[in-house]
Amino acid sequence: MGKSRSTGGSDGLEVDNRLVARLLEEIAQLLADQGANQFRVGAYRKAAQTLRELRQPVAEILEEEGPSGLVRLPGIGRSIASAIAQLGKTGKIPLLQRLRGEHAPERVFTSVAEIGPKLAARIHEELGIDSLSELQTAAWDGRLAGLEGMGPKRVQAVREALAGRFEQADRHSRLDALSSLENEPPIAELLEIDRTYLHQVAQDRLPQIAPRRFNPEGSAWLPIMHTQRGERHYTAMFSNTARAHEFGKTRDWVVIYRDDATDHGQWTVITASFGKLQGKRIVRGREAECAEHYRTLGEVP
């Protein structure tokens, strides 16, 4: 079970099964330390055990079959398979970075043609995009084109740049985009998670991690919450990004991540500062649904 070949481009990592298993075990331990559901912890430990016992190099499976080849293995669902694929392509697992308190997704975006540091920050903050695979989806489902400064030529350049990094054809990207939209969690669920997170922060009930960004003292100040709704697993924490600090919103903007066997995603909840929803908590990018939600409750006209 020696080293396998890289699964990605120049930013990829020469991974082997033992390395992947070790990182999955670290995720499991951090989830356990931060109070996550025991079944979620167990899922990562089971996947780690699968990788330790696997005779075929994981990179070989990814190269020949893509993430779907990993899903057929015991204990590995779509989300964990995606995490392993991300490790091979970028050398990082976004979930592990979040749990460690060192997440900086916008840095990854600057490696894509036509995207500089300022635009990368806006893509992350305004669209809630967390990884290159999610950026590829947004390039096809219309969200990226809707961002100011992203004209048709620039969007096409991003599509072409990402197509060279991923094994999936553009057709698969479009299908993934449609699937992602169909699997969006209900607005009421996201707002309820946001409400629970803020309540538990106010009650000082959550473990706190020490983010590596914008934290020169190394203090543990960032509350993190792991929760479950049905079979959907979520992690919530305040945004610790340059824009959040710039606008003084590090105790207002809440980022909710979904990471489970069925799907994954990211949403940012903020307090609306203008319009009919002023003062209400809203999910960026889904404002119309939030307005309908509050109308149903009789809280806005």
DRENDO-1510 file (C-alpha; in Angstrom, 1 decimal, always signed):
<recs>
REC; n; res; u; v; w
REC; 1; MET; +0.0; +0.0; +0.0 .
REC; 2; GLY; +2.7; +2.4; -1.1 .
REC; 3; LYS; +2.3; +5.9; -2.5 .
REC; 4; SER; -0.2; +6.3; -5.3 .
REC; 5; ARG; +0.0; +8.6; -8.2 .
REC; 6; SER; -1.5; +12.1; -7.9 .
REC; 7; THR; -5.2; +12.5; -8.7 .
REC; 8; GLY; -5.0; +16.2; -9.6 .
REC; 9; GLY; -3.0; +18.9; -11.2 .
REC; 10; SER; -0.1; +20.9; -9.9 .
REC; 11; ASP; -2.0; +21.7; -6.6 .
REC; 12; GLY; -2.8; +18.0; -6.0 .
REC; 13; LEU; -1.3; +15.8; -3.4 .
REC; 14; GLU; +0.5; +12.4; -3.7 .
REC; 15; VAL; -1.9; +10.6; -1.5 .
REC; 16; ASP; -1.8; +7.0; -0.2 .
REC; 17; ASN; -4.5; +5.1; +1.6 .
REC; 18; ARG; -2.9; +5.4; +5.0 .
REC; 19; LEU; -2.7; +9.2; +4.7 .
REC; 20; VAL; -6.3; +9.5; +3.7 .
REC; 21; ALA; -7.3; +7.2; +6.6 .
REC; 22; ARG; -5.3; +9.3; +9.0 .
REC; 23; LEU; -7.0; +12.5; +7.9 .
REC; 24; LEU; -10.4; +10.9; +8.1 .
REC; 25; GLU; -9.6; +9.8; +11.7 .
REC; 26; GLU; -8.6; +13.4; +12.5 .
REC; 27; ILE; -11.9; +14.6; +11.2 .
REC; 28; ALA; -13.7; +12.0; +13.3 .
REC; 29; GLN; -11.7; +13.0; +16.5 .
REC; 30; LEU; -12.3; +16.8; +15.9 .
REC; 31; LEU; -16.0; +16.2; +15.4 .
REC; 32; ALA; -16.1; +14.1; +18.6 .
REC; 33; ASP; -14.3; +16.8; +20.5 .
REC; 34; GLN; -16.7; +19.5; +19.2 .
REC; 35; GLY; -19.8; +17.6; +20.2 .
REC; 36; ALA; -20.9; +16.3; +16.9 .
REC; 37; ASN; -23.5; +13.4; +16.6 .
REC; 38; GLN; -21.9; +10.1; +17.3 .
REC; 39; PHE; -23.2; +8.6; +14.1 .
REC; 40; ARG; -21.4; +11.3; +12.1 .
REC; 41; VAL; -18.2; +10.6; +14.0 .
REC; 42; GLY; -18.6; +6.9; +13.4 .
REC; 43; ALA; -19.1; +7.4; +9.7 .
REC; 44; TYR; -15.7; +9.0; +9.3 .
REC; 45; ARG; -14.1; +6.3; +11.5 .
REC; 46; LYS; -15.7; +3.6; +9.4 .
REC; 47; ALA; -14.5; +5.2; +6.2 .
REC; 48; ALA; -11.0; +5.5; +7.7 .
REC; 49; GLN; -11.0; +1.8; +8.5 .
REC; 50; THR; -12.2; +1.0; +5.0 .
REC; 51; LEU; -9.2; +2.9; +3.6 .
REC; 52; ARG; -6.8; +1.2; +5.9 .
REC; 53; GLU; -8.0; -2.2; +4.7 .
REC; 54; LEU; -8.3; -1.3; +1.0 .
REC; 55; ARG; -5.7; -3.1; -1.1 .
REC; 56; GLN; -6.3; -0.9; -4.3 .
REC; 57; PRO; -4.7; +2.6; -4.2 .
REC; 58; VAL; -7.5; +5.2; -3.6 .
REC; 59; ALA; -5.9; +7.4; -6.3 .
REC; 60; GLU; -6.2; +4.6; -8.8 .
REC; 61; ILE; -9.9; +4.3; -8.1 .
REC; 62; LEU; -10.4; +8.1; -8.5 .
REC; 63; GLU; -8.4; +8.2; -11.7 .
REC; 64; GLU; -10.4; +5.3; -13.2 .
REC; 65; GLU; -13.9; +5.9; -11.8 .
REC; 66; GLY; -14.0; +9.3; -10.1 .
REC; 67; PRO; -15.6; +9.8; -6.7 .
REC; 68; SER; -18.5; +7.4; -7.7 .
REC; 69; GLY; -15.9; +4.6; -7.5 .
REC; 70; LEU; -15.3; +5.3; -3.8 .
REC; 71; VAL; -19.1; +5.4; -3.0 .
REC; 72; ARG; -19.3; +1.7; -3.8 .
REC; 73; LEU; -16.9; +1.0; -0.9 .
REC; 74; PRO; -18.2; +0.1; +2.6 .
REC; 75; GLY; -18.9; +3.2; +4.7 .
REC; 76; ILE; -18.0; +5.8; +2.1 .
REC; 77; GLY; -20.9; +8.1; +1.0 .
REC; 78; ARG; -20.9; +11.0; -1.5 .
REC; 79; SER; -19.7; +13.6; +0.9 .
REC; 80; ILE; -16.6; +11.6; +2.1 .
REC; 81; ALA; -15.9; +10.5; -1.5 .
REC; 82; SER; -16.0; +14.2; -2.5 .
REC; 83; ALA; -13.6; +15.1; +0.4 .
REC; 84; ILE; -11.1; +12.4; -0.7 .
REC; 85; ALA; -11.3; +13.7; -4.3 .
REC; 86; GLN; -10.7; +17.3; -3.0 .
REC; 87; LEU; -7.6; +16.1; -1.2 .
REC; 88; GLY; -6.2; +14.5; -4.3 .
REC; 89; LYS; -6.9; +17.6; -6.4 .
REC; 90; THR; -6.0; +20.4; -4.0 .
REC; 91; GLY; -4.1; +18.8; -1.2 .
REC; 92; LYS; -6.7; +19.9; +1.3 .
REC; 93; ILE; -10.0; +18.7; +2.8 .
REC; 94; PRO; -12.3; +21.8; +3.3 .
REC; 95; LEU; -14.1; +20.1; +6.2 .
REC; 96; LEU; -10.9; +19.4; +8.0 .
REC; 97; GLN; -9.7; +22.9; +7.5 .
REC; 98; ARG; -12.9; +24.3; +9.0 .
REC; 99; LEU; -12.6; +22.0; +12.0 .
REC; 100; ARG; -9.0; +23.0; +12.6 .
REC; 101; GLY; -10.0; +26.7; +12.2 .
REC; 102; GLU; -7.8; +27.3; +9.2 .
REC; 103; HIS; -10.3; +27.6; +6.4 .
REC; 104; ALA; -9.5; +30.0; +3.6 .
REC; 105; PRO; -11.4; +29.0; +0.5 .
REC; 106; GLU; -10.9; +32.1; -1.5 .
REC; 107; ARG; -7.2; +31.3; -1.8 .
REC; 108; VAL; -8.0; +28.3; -3.9 .
REC; 109; PHE; -10.2; +30.3; -6.3 .
REC; 110; THR; -7.3; +32.6; -7.2 .
REC; 111; SER; -5.7; +29.7; -9.0 .
REC; 112; VAL; -8.5; +29.8; -11.6 .
REC; 113; ALA; -8.1; +31.9; -14.7 .
REC; 114; GLU; -9.9; +35.3; -14.6 .
REC; 115; ILE; -10.2; +35.2; -10.8 .
REC; 116; GLY; -8.2; +37.6; -8.6 .
REC; 117; PRO; -8.1; +38.0; -4.8 .
REC; 118; LYS; -10.9; +40.5; -4.6 .
REC; 119; LEU; -13.2; +38.6; -6.9 .
REC; 120; ALA; -12.4; +35.3; -5.1 .
REC; 121; ALA; -13.4; +36.9; -1.8 .
REC; 122; ARG; -16.7; +38.1; -3.3 .
REC; 123; ILE; -17.4; +34.7; -4.8 .
REC; 124; HIS; -17.0; +33.1; -1.3 .
REC; 125; GLU; -18.9; +35.8; +0.6 .
REC; 126; GLU; -21.7; +36.6; -1.8 .
REC; 127; LEU; -22.4; +33.2; -3.3 .
REC; 128; GLY; -21.3; +31.0; -0.3 .
REC; 129; ILE; -19.1; +28.9; -2.5 .
REC; 130; ASP; -16.5; +26.9; -0.6 .
REC; 131; SER; -14.6; +24.7; -3.1 .
REC; 132; LEU; -13.6; +24.4; -6.7 .
REC; 133; SER; -16.2; +21.7; -7.3 .
REC; 134; GLU; -18.9; +24.1; -6.0 .
REC; 135; LEU; -17.4; +26.9; -8.2 .
REC; 136; GLN; -17.7; +24.7; -11.2 .
REC; 137; THR; -21.4; +24.0; -10.4 .
REC; 138; ALA; -22.0; +27.8; -10.0 .
REC; 139; ALA; -20.4; +28.4; -13.4 .
REC; 140; TRP; -23.2; +26.3; -14.9 .
REC; 141; ASP; -26.3; +27.0; -12.8 .
REC; 142; GLY; -26.2; +30.8; -13.4 .
REC; 143; ARG; -25.1; +32.0; -9.9 .
REC; 144; LEU; -21.6; +33.0; -11.1 .
REC; 145; ALA; -23.0; +34.9; -14.1 .
REC; 146; GLY; -25.2; +36.8; -11.7 .
REC; 147; LEU; -22.2; +38.2; -9.8 .
REC; 148; GLU; -21.3; +41.7; -10.6 .
REC; 149; GLY; -18.2; +41.7; -12.8 .
REC; 150; MET; -18.7; +38.2; -14.2 .
REC; 151; GLY; -19.5; +38.7; -17.8 .
REC; 152; PRO; -20.2; +35.9; -20.3 .
REC; 153; LYS; -16.6; +35.7; -21.5 .
REC; 154; ARG; -15.2; +35.5; -17.9 .
REC; 155; VAL; -17.7; +32.8; -16.9 .
REC; 156; GLN; -16.8; +30.8; -20.0 .
REC; 157; ALA; -13.1; +31.2; -19.1 .
REC; 158; VAL; -13.8; +29.8; -15.6 .
REC; 159; ARG; -15.7; +26.9; -17.0 .
REC; 160; GLU; -12.9; +26.0; -19.4 .
REC; 161; ALA; -10.2; +26.4; -16.7 .
REC; 162; LEU; -12.2; +24.1; -14.3 .
REC; 163; ALA; -13.1; +21.6; -17.0 .
REC; 164; GLY; -9.3; +20.9; -17.3 .
REC; 165; ARG; -9.0; +20.1; -13.6 .
REC; 166; PHE; -12.0; +17.8; -13.2 .
REC; 167; GLU; -12.5; +14.4; -14.9 .
REC; 168; GLN; -16.2; +15.0; -15.3 .
REC; 169; ALA; -17.3; +16.4; -18.7 .
REC; 170; ASP; -19.2; +19.7; -18.8 .
REC; 171; ARG; -22.4; +17.7; -19.3 .
REC; 172; HIS; -21.9; +16.1; -15.9 .
REC; 173; SER; -21.2; +19.6; -14.3 .
REC; 174; ARG; -24.6; +20.7; -15.6 .
REC; 175; LEU; -26.3; +17.6; -14.2 .
REC; 176; ASP; -24.6; +18.1; -10.9 .
REC; 177; ALA; -25.8; +21.7; -10.8 .
REC; 178; LEU; -29.4; +20.7; -11.3 .
REC; 179; SER; -29.1; +17.9; -8.7 .
REC; 180; SER; -27.6; +20.4; -6.2 .
REC; 181; LEU; -30.5; +22.9; -6.7 .
REC; 182; GLU; -33.0; +20.1; -6.2 .
REC; 183; ASN; -31.4; +19.0; -2.9 .
REC; 184; GLU; -31.3; +22.5; -1.3 .
REC; 185; PRO; -32.5; +22.3; +2.3 .
REC; 186; PRO; -35.7; +24.2; +3.2 .
REC; 187; ILE; -35.2; +27.8; +4.1 .
REC; 188; ALA; -37.1; +27.2; +7.4 .
REC; 189; GLU; -34.5; +24.5; +8.3 .
REC; 190; LEU; -31.5; +26.8; +7.7 .
REC; 191; LEU; -33.1; +29.7; +9.6 .
REC; 192; GLU; -33.9; +27.4; +12.5 .
REC; 193; ILE; -30.3; +26.2; +12.6 .
REC; 194; ASP; -29.1; +29.8; +12.6 .
REC; 195; ARG; -31.5; +30.6; +15.4 .
REC; 196; THR; -30.3; +27.7; +17.4 .
REC; 197; TYR; -26.7; +28.6; +16.9 .
REC; 198; LEU; -27.1; +32.2; +18.0 .
REC; 199; HIS; -29.1; +31.1; +21.0 .
REC; 200; GLN; -26.4; +28.6; +22.1 .
REC; 201; VAL; -23.7; +31.2; +21.5 .
REC; 202; ALA; -25.7; +33.6; +23.8 .
REC; 203; GLN; -25.9; +30.9; +26.4 .
REC; 204; ASP; -22.2; +30.1; +26.1 .
REC; 205; ARG; -23.0; +26.4; +25.4 .
REC; 206; LEU; -20.7; +25.8; +22.4 .
REC; 207; PRO; -17.1; +24.7; +22.2 .
REC; 208; GLN; -14.8; +27.3; +20.7 .
REC; 209; ILE; -12.0; +26.8; +18.3 .
REC; 210; ALA; -8.9; +29.0; +17.6 .
REC; 211; PRO; -9.0; +30.1; +14.0 .
REC; 212; ARG; -5.6; +30.6; +12.4 .
REC; 213; ARG; -6.8; +33.5; +10.3 .
REC; 214; PHE; -7.2; +37.0; +11.8 .
REC; 215; ASN; -6.2; +35.7; +15.2 .
REC; 216; PRO; -2.6; +36.6; +16.0 .
REC; 217; GLU; -3.1; +35.8; +19.7 .
REC; 218; GLY; -4.2; +32.3; +18.9 .
REC; 219; SER; -7.3; +32.6; +21.2 .
REC; 220; ALA; -10.2; +30.2; +21.0 .
REC; 221; TRP; -13.1; +32.6; +20.3 .
REC; 222; LEU; -15.0; +31.0; +17.4 .
REC; 223; PRO; -18.0; +29.0; +18.6 .
REC; 224; ILE; -18.8; +25.9; +16.5 .
REC; 225; MET; -22.0; +23.9; +16.5 .
REC; 226; HIS; -22.6; +20.5; +14.9 .
REC; 227; THR; -26.2; +19.5; +14.5 .
REC; 228; GLN; -28.5; +17.1; +12.6 .
REC; 229; ARG; -31.9; +17.4; +11.0 .
REC; 230; GLY; -33.1; +14.0; +9.8 .
REC; 231; GLU; -30.2; +12.4; +8.0 .
REC; 232; ARG; -28.7; +15.9; +7.2 .
REC; 233; HIS; -25.6; +16.9; +9.2 .
REC; 234; TYR; -24.7; +20.5; +9.6 .
REC; 235; THR; -21.9; +22.6; +11.0 .
REC; 236; ALA; -22.5; +26.3; +11.9 .
REC; 237; MET; -20.0; +29.0; +12.9 .
REC; 238; PHE; -19.5; +32.7; +12.6 .
REC; 239; SER; -17.8; +33.9; +9.4 .
REC; 240; ASN; -14.1; +34.5; +9.9 .
REC; 241; THR; -13.3; +36.1; +6.6 .
REC; 242; ALA; -11.7; +39.4; +5.6 .
REC; 243; ARG; -15.0; +40.9; +4.6 .
REC; 244; ALA; -16.7; +39.8; +7.9 .
REC; 245; HIS; -13.9; +41.6; +9.8 .
REC; 246; GLU; -14.0; +44.6; +7.5 .
REC; 247; PHE; -17.7; +45.2; +8.0 .
REC; 248; GLY; -17.7; +44.2; +11.7 .
REC; 249; LYS; -20.0; +41.2; +11.1 .
REC; 250; THR; -18.0; +38.4; +12.8 .
REC; 251; ARG; -20.8; +38.0; +15.4 .
REC; 252; ASP; -23.6; +38.4; +12.8 .
REC; 253; TRP; -22.8; +36.4; +9.6 .
REC; 254; VAL; -23.3; +32.7; +10.3 .
REC; 255; VAL; -22.0; +30.1; +7.8 .
REC; 256; ILE; -23.9; +26.8; +7.8 .
REC; 257; TYR; -22.2; +23.8; +6.1 .
REC; 258; ARG; -23.9; +20.6; +5.2 .
REC; 259; ASP; -21.7; +17.5; +5.1 .
REC; 260; ASP; -23.3; +14.0; +5.1 .
REC; 261; ALA; -23.5; +10.9; +3.1 .
REC; 262; THR; -26.2; +12.3; +0.8 .
REC; 263; ASP; -25.0; +15.8; -0.1 .
REC; 264; HIS; -22.9; +18.8; +0.9 .
REC; 265; GLY; -23.2; +22.6; +0.6 .
REC; 266; GLN; -22.8; +25.9; +2.3 .
REC; 267; TRP; -25.1; +28.9; +3.1 .
REC; 268; THR; -24.5; +32.2; +4.8 .
REC; 269; VAL; -27.2; +33.7; +7.1 .
REC; 270; ILE; -27.1; +37.4; +7.7 .
REC; 271; THR; -29.3; +40.2; +9.2 .
REC; 272; ALA; -30.9; +42.1; +6.3 .
REC; 273; SER; -30.0; +45.8; +6.5 .
REC; 274; PHE; -32.6; +47.2; +4.0 .
REC; 275; GLY; -35.9; +46.5; +2.3 .
REC; 276; LYS; -39.0; +44.7; +3.5 .
REC; 277; LEU; -36.8; +42.2; +5.3 .
REC; 278; GLN; -34.7; +44.7; +7.2 .
REC; 279; GLY; -33.7; +43.3; +10.6 .
REC; 280; LYS; -34.7; +39.7; +9.6 .
REC; 281; ARG; -32.3; +36.9; +9.3 .
REC; 282; ILE; -31.9; +35.9; +5.7 .
REC; 283; VAL; -30.0; +33.3; +3.6 .
REC; 284; ARG; -27.8; +34.9; +1.0 .
REC; 285; GLY; -28.8; +34.0; -2.5 .
REC; 286; ARG; -32.2; +32.8; -1.4 .
REC; 287; GLU; -33.8; +36.1; -0.4 .
REC; 288; ALA; -37.0; +35.5; -2.3 .
REC; 289; GLU; -37.6; +32.2; -0.4 .
REC; 290; CYS; -36.9; +34.0; +2.9 .
REC; 291; ALA; -39.4; +36.7; +2.0 .
REC; 292; GLU; -42.0; +34.0; +1.3 .
REC; 293; HIS; -41.2; +32.2; +4.5 .
REC; 294; TYR; -41.7; +35.4; +6.6 .
REC; 295; ARG; -44.9; +36.2; +4.7 .
REC; 296; THR; -46.2; +32.8; +5.6 .
REC; 297; LEU; -45.5; +33.6; +9.2 .
REC; 298; GLY; -47.3; +36.9; +8.9 .
REC; 299; GLU; -44.1; +38.8; +9.8 .
REC; 300; VAL; -43.8; +40.8; +6.6 .
REC; 301; PRO; -46.4; +42.1; +4.1 .
</recs>
